[in-house]
């Protein structure tokens, strides 16, 4: 169990540091920002899979018999997940990888930036 905790904390720390680093585009440059963002999205997905049993368990008993702490963490994690999905999808849409011809490019950038700030 101790080893699993170390792995969980390591993943959490790596996610946090990578997110903060990617947040400041001036520090990374656009190309590394895009790669780092993709890496953060993949690592967040892996993190979710590691904790999928907890997600299923709390989902089943959210309105029933569970602790208020579990409910708070569930809502917080769900909110963070929505933010990650928002800035990941908008990041891919505005990325230089796909070069999509967007007529409302500024709106996509605004949603990307504001969702990352709120997250």
C-alpha positions in Angstrom: 0.0 0.0 0.0 2.9 2.4 0.8 4.3 1.9 -2.7 0.9 2.7 -4.3 0.7 5.9 -2.3 4.1 6.9 -3.5 3.0 6.2 -7.1 -0.2 8.2 -6.6 1.6 11.2 -5.1 4.2 11.1 -7.8 1.6 11.1 -10.6 -0.3 14.0 -8.8 2.9 16.0 -8.4 3.9 15.4 -12.0 0.4 16.4 -13.2 0.5 19.6 -11.1 4.0 20.6 -12.1 3.3 19.9 -15.8 0.0 21.8 -15.7 1.7 24.8 -14.1 4.6 24.7 -16.6 2.2 24.4 -19.6 0.0 27.2 -18.1 2.8 29.7 -18.8 3.3 29.6 -22.6 6.2 32.1 -22.4 8.2 29.5 -20.4 7.7 26.6 -22.8 7.1 28.0 -26.3 4.2 26.9 -28.4 5.5 23.5 -29.6 6.5 22.3 -26.1 3.3 23.7 -24.7 1.3 21.6 -27.2 3.3 18.4 -26.4 3.2 19.0 -22.7 -0.5 19.6 -22.8 -1.1 16.3 -24.7 1.1 14.6 -22.1 -0.9 16.1 -19.2 -4.1 15.0 -20.8 -2.8 11.5 -21.2 -1.4 11.4 -17.7 -4.7 12.7 -16.3 -6.6 9.9 -18.2 -4.2 7.4 -16.7 -4.7 8.9 -13.2 -8.5 8.5 -13.7 -8.1 4.9 -14.7 -6.0 4.2 -11.7 -8.8 5.5 -9.5 -11.7 4.1 -11.5 -12.8 1.8 -8.7 -13.1 4.8 -6.3 -15.1 6.8 -9.0 -17.5 3.9 -9.5 -17.9 3.3 -5.8 -18.6 6.9 -4.9 -20.9 7.3 -7.9 -23.1 4.4 -6.8 -23.5 5.8 -3.3 -23.1 9.5 -3.8 -26.7 10.2 -2.6 -26.6 7.3 -0.1 -24.2 6.2 2.5 -20.8 7.8 1.9 -18.8 10.4 3.7 -19.1 14.1 3.1 -15.4 14.2 2.4 -15.8 11.6 -0.4 -18.7 13.7 -1.8 -16.5 16.9 -1.7 -13.6 15.2 -3.4 -15.9 13.7 -6.0 -17.4 17.1 -6.9 -13.9 18.7 -6.9 -12.5 15.9 -9.1 -15.5 16.2 -11.4 -15.1 19.9 -11.7 -11.3 19.5 -12.5 -12.2 16.8 -15.0 -14.6 19.1 -16.8 -11.8 21.8 -16.9 -9.3 19.3 -18.2 -11.7 18.2 -21.0 -12.5 21.8 -21.9 -8.9 23.0 -22.2 -7.7 19.7 -23.8 -10.4 19.7 -26.5 -10.0 23.5 -27.2 -6.2 23.1 -27.2 -6.4 20.4 -29.8 -8.8 22.4 -31.9 -6.5 25.5 -31.9 -3.3 23.5 -32.1 -0.8 23.8 -34.9 -1.1 20.0 -35.4 -4.4 20.0 -37.2 -4.4 23.5 -38.7 -8.2 23.7 -38.7 -9.7 26.6 -40.6 -11.6 28.3 -37.7 -13.7 31.4 -38.4 -14.1 31.9 -34.7 -10.5 31.2 -33.6 -10.5 33.9 -31.0 -13.5 32.3 -29.2 -11.7 29.0 -29.1 -8.6 30.6 -27.7 -10.6 32.4 -25.1 -12.4 29.3 -24.0 -9.0 27.5 -23.8 -7.4 30.2 -21.7 -10.4 30.8 -19.4 -11.0 27.1 -18.8 -7.3 26.6 -17.9 -7.4 29.7 -15.6 -10.6 28.4 -13.8 -9.2 24.9 -13.5 
